[in-house]
Amino acid sequence: MIAVFKRYTKRDFKRMAFAFLCGYIGLLVFLYVAQRSFIYVPDRHMEAPEFYGVQGYDVVQVTTDDGLTLSGWYHAPATPNSPVIVYFHGNGGSLIQRTERAKLYAQSGYGVLFGEYRGYGGNPGKPSQDGLFSDARAYIDWLRAQGIADGHIVLYGESLGTGVATYVAADYAPDVRGLILESPYTSLADIGRMRFFFVPVDLMLQDKFDTKSRIGRVTVPILILHGRRDMIVPFKYGERVFKAANEPKLFREFPDAGHNDLYLKGAWPAVQEFVDALPR
């Protein structure tokens, strides 16, 4: 081995180090420029709800404060006192992948507003943290314009959407009836450091979705759902969010569930029980 290394001069090692450094810098530049394509993976196609077998929903349009017109799905509540679930989905797909949930919520008599994001489901624009927060505000404002008070609203965040829902409950509509977080993370920076340990994530990440720093400002009842076998947002992050949250709060663990199968493992009855028990 020593004989092999003697073939290289100091100049050779400097060249190799320089090449490695250039490659690393190039990788950092690529990850910085392309980071949102890793975070947001939208399905840009969308038809009317009936096309997917979802009955009783209307396509509604909202206007964001930066001028985008977005379309979402709305199902009116069965009674004036029934809660209205405002649903913010995860980073992948669109409302198309949530049609079974749409049916469950409507069958239970809840009002439901699926707030589709910019850049998803045929909507214009490009997703970003500030953009999704703007979208969420527009959907809440639309409900208010329909005469639905914040006290009737239950915010529901799924995966990436937990950061959006927590933002709304903490900073825009603090008087909602409740908050449900399915597979929440502390922040995207924490998830990024786990996956990209070899890059300075905190310096590079543009969209941090810092749920842990906001959850302490939420004062309404909180339900957290997390699968013990979640390999995308590991279980420990849900525990940390729960620890940082105020009472009243409830944590439901699903030992056999991963990231995308909580409803197959019993999450829906837990959601129903929580929503129905919320003070009115």
KADA-V619576 format. One line per field, one symbol per residue. ss: DSSP state (~ for helix, > for strand, _ for the rest). phi: phi as a letter, one per 40 degrees, with the letter a starting at -180 (. if undefined). A space follows every 50 residues. Layout:
ss=???
phi=???
This chain:
ss=_~~~~____~~~~~~~~~~~~~~~~~~~~~~~~~~~~~~_>>______~~ ~~_____>>>>>>_____>>>>>>>________>>>>>___>>_~~~~~~ ~~~~~~~___>>>>______________~~~~~~~~~~~~~~~~~____~ ~~>>>>>>_~~~~~~~~~~~~~_____>>>>>_____~~~~~~~~_____ ~~~~______~~~~~_____>>>>>>>_______~~~~~~~~~~____>> >>>>_______~~~~_~~~~~~~~~~~___
phi=.cccccccccccccccccccccccccccccccccdccccbbccccabcdc cbgbbgbbcbbbbccbgcbbbbbbbcccbccccbcbbbcccbgacdcbcc cdccccccgccabcccccgbfgccgbcadccccccccccccccdccgccd cccbcbbbfdccccccdcccbbbcbccabbbbfcbcaccccccccbccbc dcccccbcfcccccccccbcdbbbbaccccbcbdddccccccccccccaa bbcbdccbcbbcccbhcddccddccccccb
